[in-house]
Amino acid sequence: MIWTIVSGLIVGILLGFVMQRTRFCLTGGFRDMYVQKNNNMFYALLIAITIQAIGLIALTGFGVLTIDNGTFPLIGTIIGAFLFGIGIVLAGGCATGTWYRAGEGLIGSWIALAMYALFAAMTKNGLLKPVMEGMNSKTVGNADMVSTTGIPFTVLVLILTAVTLYFVIKTLRKPKKQRASLPQKFTGARHFFFERRFHPFTAAILIGIIALITWPISYSTGRESGLGITTPSSNLVMFITSGDVNYLDFGVFLILGIFVGSYIAARGSREFKWRLPDKITIRNSVFGGALMGFGAACAGGCTIGNGLVATAAMSWQGWISLPFMIFGTWFMSYFLYVKPMKQAIETPVQSN
């Protein structure tokens, strides 16, 4: 149990620290693909997936672990991922983003996080479980891309690597935009760790490595999977409400570590501040968090569990849920950002 606690916290602290300092936000990245026509964060996600997938070749080849993608519910994955995409826009962050932004002192993220964990638990174990089971029982198929396509895992990873390299090289060859330089507050190591700006691709490399090392560490505790946020968040609620210590696995301490790591990073960079949301933000956080929890539970994962981990394991559940998460993000972004901007442009200025 001690190793489970220590290892989960260490991995979580690393992930929370890196994500807070690099501002690695998939919600903003998916939204910017539509609103700003900027795909850099999506390409960063591909980098993290690719690094993890290449590492999984080595880990499975040396017999450190085995990957069993099992089955997945097609309808539940599609609908759940789409609702999750809507929810993360309303909540202002995905599952991991909400955890690390809560560590920065955002009360709105605390609200969204509470609703996300609560509705994930309700969907997996409580009142909404019959809804999820009814939806997910309709179409269940083999999630393993290797067995369904006949293409070896290594070949699939090579294809993914080639696609990722193409977009990365194409992006890096574009003229760099000059960013306004901010006054330097720190020097030395503190400047590097708590102030320096990092390219999204650099952040992706670090997150890909953390996601990769999570696999063998998690296996060593008896939890046979990689990074995950939704089930651990649900398990945390179940432990709090039932007192059953069996819910306290590596994943629970991982998400608690994300919060701690983000808090350390925010404190060190002087970015921590308690921020009270307005009424609209509170409303959006409540509904967004609820949609996140229900959607991720039905889809079998969030932007991390499905979008980063299942994709690297070459699971259909990951690669099908990812575009529907993005579509959900675009759908809600239209009503929150694009439509108001269009109305503001089209509305004539009233003169006195």
C-alpha positions in Angstrom: 0.0 0.0 0.0 2.9 2.4 0.8 4.3 1.9 -2.7 0.9 2.5 -4.2 0.6 5.8 -2.3 4.1 7.0 -2.9 4.3 6.0 -6.6 0.9 7.4 -7.4 1.7 10.7 -5.7 5.1 11.0 -7.4 3.7 10.4 -10.9 0.8 12.7 -10.3 3.0 15.5 -8.9 5.2 15.3 -12.0 2.2 15.4 -14.3 0.5 18.3 -12.4 3.7 20.3 -12.3 4.5 19.9 -16.0 0.9 20.6 -17.1 0.6 23.7 -15.0 4.0 25.1 -16.0 3.6 24.4 -19.7 -0.1 25.3 -19.8 -0.9 22.1 -21.6 -4.6 22.4 -22.2 -6.4 20.1 -24.6 -9.7 22.0 -24.2 -8.1 25.2 -25.4 -6.2 23.2 -28.1 -9.4 21.5 -29.5 -11.3 24.9 -29.3 -8.5 26.7 -31.1 -8.6 24.2 -34.0 -12.0 25.6 -34.8 -12.0 29.2 -33.5 -8.4 30.2 -34.4 -7.5 27.6 -37.0 -4.5 26.7 -34.9 -3.7 22.9 -34.7 -0.5 23.2 -32.6 -1.9 21.7 -29.5 -3.5 18.8 -31.4 -0.1 18.1 -33.0 1.4 18.2 -29.5 -1.1 15.6 -28.4 0.0 13.4 -31.4 3.6 13.7 -30.1 2.6 12.5 -26.6 0.6 9.6 -28.1 3.5 8.6 -30.4 6.2 8.7 -27.7 4.0 6.5 -25.5 3.2 4.1 -28.3 6.8 3.7 -29.2 7.6 3.0 -25.6 4.8 0.4 -25.4 6.5 -1.5 -28.2 9.6 -1.9 -25.9 7.6 -2.6 -22.7 5.5 -5.3 -24.3 8.5 -6.7 -26.3 10.5 -7.2 -23.1 7.5 -8.7 -21.3 7.1 -5.9 -18.8 3.4 -5.7 -19.5 0.7 -6.9 -21.8 -2.0 -4.8 -23.5 -5.5 -6.1 -23.5 -7.8 -3.6 -25.2 -10.8 -5.8 -24.7 -14.2 -4.7 -26.0 -15.8 -1.3 -26.2 -19.4 0.1 -26.7 -19.6 2.0 -30.0 -22.7 4.1 -29.2 -21.6 4.9 -25.7 -18.2 5.9 -26.9 -19.5 8.2 -29.5 -22.3 9.9 -27.4 -20.2 10.0 -24.3 -17.2 11.5 -26.0 -19.4 14.1 -27.7 -21.0 15.1 -24.4 -17.6 15.2 -22.7 -16.4 17.6 -25.4 -19.4 19.9 -24.7 -18.7 19.6 -21.0 -15.0 20.6 -21.1 -15.8 23.8 -22.9 -18.4 24.8 -20.3 -16.2 23.8 -17.4 -13.2 25.6 -18.9 -10.9 22.5 -18.9 -10.8 18.8 -19.4 -10.6 16.3 -16.6 -6.8 16.7 -16.1 -7.0 20.4 -16.8 -9.7 20.8 -14.1 -7.6 19.0 -11.6 -4.5 21.2 -12.2 -6.5 24.4 -12.5 -8.1 23.7 -9.1 -4.5 23.6 -7.8 -4.1 27.2 -9.0 -7.0 28.4 -6.8 -9.8 28.6 -9.4 -13.0 28.1 -7.5 -14.9 27.5 -10.8 -12.6 24.5 -11.4 -13.3 23.2 -7.9 -17.0 23.3 -8.7 -16.5 21.6 -12.1 -14.2 19.0 -10.5 -16.7 18.2 -7.8 -19.5 17.7 -10.3 -17.3 15.7 -12.7 -16.2 13.3 -9.9 -19.7 13.0 -8.6 -21.4 12.3 -11.9 -18.6 9.9 -12.9 -19.4 8.0 -9.7 -23.1 8.2 -10.2 -22.7 6.8 -13.7 -20.3 4.0 -12.9 -21.8 2.9 -9.6 -25.0 4.8 -8.8 -28.2 6.4 -10.0 -27.1 6.8 -13.6 -25.6 3.4 -14.0 -28.7 1.9 -15.7 -28.6 4.7 -18.3 -25.0 3.9 -19.1 -25.5 0.2 -19.2 -28.6 0.6 -21.4 -26.6 2.7 -23.9 -23.5 0.6 -23.8 -25.2 -2.7 -24.2 -26.4 -2.0 -27.7 -23.2 -2.2 -29.7 -20.2 -3.9 -28.3 -17.2 -4.7 -30.4 -13.5 -5.7 -30.3 -11.5 -2.6 -29.3 -8.1 -4.0 -30.4 -7.0 -2.5 -33.7 -4.3 -5.2 -34.2 -6.7 -8.1 -34.1 -9.4 -6.4 -36.1 -7.2 -5.1 -38.9 -4.5 -7.7 -39.0 -1.9 -5.0 -39.0 0.9 -5.6 -36.4 1.2 -3.1 -33.5 4.6 -2.0 -34.7 3.3 -1.1 -38.2 0.5 0.9 -36.7 2.9 2.8 -34.5 5.2 3.5 -37.5 2.2 4.9 -39.4 1.4 7.1 -36.5 5.0 8.2 -36.1 5.2 9.2 -39.8 2.0 11.2 -39.6 3.1 12.9 -36.4 6.6 13.8 -37.9 5.0 15.2 -41.0 2.8 17.7 -39.0 5.6 18.5 -36.6 8.1 19.3 -39.3 5.6 21.3 -41.3 4.7 23.3 -38.2 8.3 24.0 -37.1 9.2 25.2 -40.6 6.6 28.0 -40.4 7.9 31.4 -39.6 7.9 31.9 -35.8 5.7 34.6 -34.4 7.3 37.1 -32.1 5.9 36.8 -28.6 5.9 39.7 -26.2 8.7 39.3 -23.7 7.6 39.5 -20.1 9.7 41.0 -17.3 11.9 38.3 -15.7 11.2 37.9 -12.0 13.5 35.0 -11.2 17.0 33.8 -12.1 18.8 30.5 -12.4 16.9 27.3 -11.7 13.8 29.1 -10.4 13.5 31.0 -13.7 13.8 27.7 -15.6 11.3 25.8 -13.6 8.8 28.5 -12.6 8.9 31.2 -15.2 10.3 30.1 -18.6 7.8 29.6 -21.4 7.8 26.2 -23.1 6.7 25.3 -26.6 3.7 22.9 -26.7 5.8 20.3 -28.4 8.3 20.4 -25.5 5.4 19.9 -23.1 4.1 17.0 -25.2 7.5 15.2 -25.0 7.5 15.5 -21.2 3.9 14.3 -20.9 4.5 11.5 -23.3 7.4 10.3 -21.2 5.3 10.6 -18.0 2.4 8.7 -19.6 4.9 5.9 -20.6 6.5 5.4 -17.3 3.1 5.3 -15.7 2.4 1.9 -17.3 5.1 -0.2 -15.5 4.7 1.8 -12.3 0.9 1.2 -12.3 1.4 -2.5 -13.1 3.8 -2.8 -10.1 0.9 -1.8 -7.8 -1.5 -4.3 -9.3 -3.4 -1.7 -11.5 -2.9 -2.9 -15.1 -3.4 0.3 -17.0 -1.8 3.6 -17.8 -2.8 7.2 -17.0 -6.5 7.6 -16.1 -8.5 10.4 -14.5 -12.2 9.4 -14.7 -12.3 6.1 -12.8 -9.8 7.4 -10.1 -12.0 10.5 -9.7 -15.1 8.2 -9.3 -13.2 6.0 -6.9 -12.2 9.0 -4.8 -15.9 9.8 -4.4 -16.8 6.2 -3.6 -14.1 6.1 -0.9 -15.3 9.4 0.7 -18.9 8.2 0.7 -18.4 4.6 1.7 -15.1 4.5 3.5 -14.0 1.4 1.6 -10.2 1.5 1.3 -10.4 -0.9 -1.7 -11.2 2.2 -3.8 -7.8 3.7 -2.9 -5.6 2.5 -5.8 -2.7 4.0 -7.7 -5.1 6.1 -9.8 -6.6 7.9 -6.8 -3.2 9.0 -5.5 -2.2 9.9 -9.1 -5.0 12.5 -9.4 -4.3 13.8 -5.9 -0.7 14.2 -7.0 -1.8 16.2 -10.0 -3.5 18.7 -7.7 -0.4 18.9 -5.4 2.0 19.3 -8.4 0.0 22.1 -9.8 -0.2 23.8 -6.5 3.6 23.6 -6.1 4.1 25.0 -9.6 1.5 27.8 -9.1 3.0 28.8 -5.8 6.6 28.8 -7.1 5.6 30.9 -10.1 3.4 33.2 -8.0 0.4 32.3 -10.1 -1.7 30.8 -7.3 -4.6 33.0 -6.4 -8.1 32.3 -5.1 -10.4 33.4 -7.8 -14.2 33.6 -7.3 -16.3 33.0 -10.4 -19.3 35.0 -11.6 -22.8 33.5 -11.8 -22.4 32.4 -15.4 -19.1 30.7 -14.7 -20.7 28.9 -11.7 -23.6 27.7 -13.9 -21.3 26.6 -16.7 -19.0 24.8 -14.3 -21.9 22.9 -12.7 -23.3 21.7 -16.0 -19.9 21.3 -17.7 -18.6 19.1 -14.8 -21.8 17.0 -14.9 -21.5 16.4 -18.6 -17.8 15.6 -18.3 -18.4 12.9 -15.6 -21.4 11.3 -17.4 -19.8 11.5 -20.8 -16.4 10.2 -19.8 -18.0 7.3 -17.8 -20.1 6.3 -20.9 -17.2 6.7 -23.3 -14.8 4.7 -21.1 -12.4 7.6 -20.6 -11.6 11.3 -21.0 -9.0 13.2 -23.0 -6.3 11.3 -21.1 -7.8 7.8 -20.7 -9.1 7.7 -24.2 -7.4 10.6 -26.0 -3.8 9.9 -24.8 -3.6 6.4 -23.4 -6.1 4.2 -25.4 -4.9 5.8 -28.7 -1.3 4.8 -27.8 -2.4 1.3 -27.1 -4.1 1.2 -30.5 -7.6 0.8 -29.2 -10.6 1.7 -31.4 -12.2 3.2 -28.3 -9.4 5.8 -28.1 -9.3 6.7 -31.8 -13.1 6.8 -32.2 -13.7 8.9 -29.0 -11.0 11.4 -29.8 -12.7 13.0 -32.9 -16.1 13.0 -31.2 -14.5 14.8 -28.2 -13.2 17.4 -30.6 -16.6 17.7 -32.4 -18.3 18.2 -29.0 -15.7 20.9 -28.2 -16.4 22.6 -31.6 -20.1 22.4 -31.1 -20.1 24.2 -27.8 -17.4 26.6 -28.9 -19.7 27.8 -31.6 -22.4 28.9 -29.1 -19.9 30.3 -26.5 -17.4 32.0 -28.8 -18.1 32.0 -32.5 -21.8 33.0 -32.5 -21.3 35.9 -30.0 -18.4 37.2 -32.1 -20.4 37.1 -35.3 -23.3 38.9 -33.6 -21.0 41.5 -32.3 -19.5 42.1 -35.7 -22.9 42.2 -37.4 -24.6 44.5 -34.9 -24.3 48.1 -35.9 -22.8 50.5 -33.5 -25.5 52.8 -32.0 -24.7 56.5 -32.2 -26.1 59.0 -29.8 
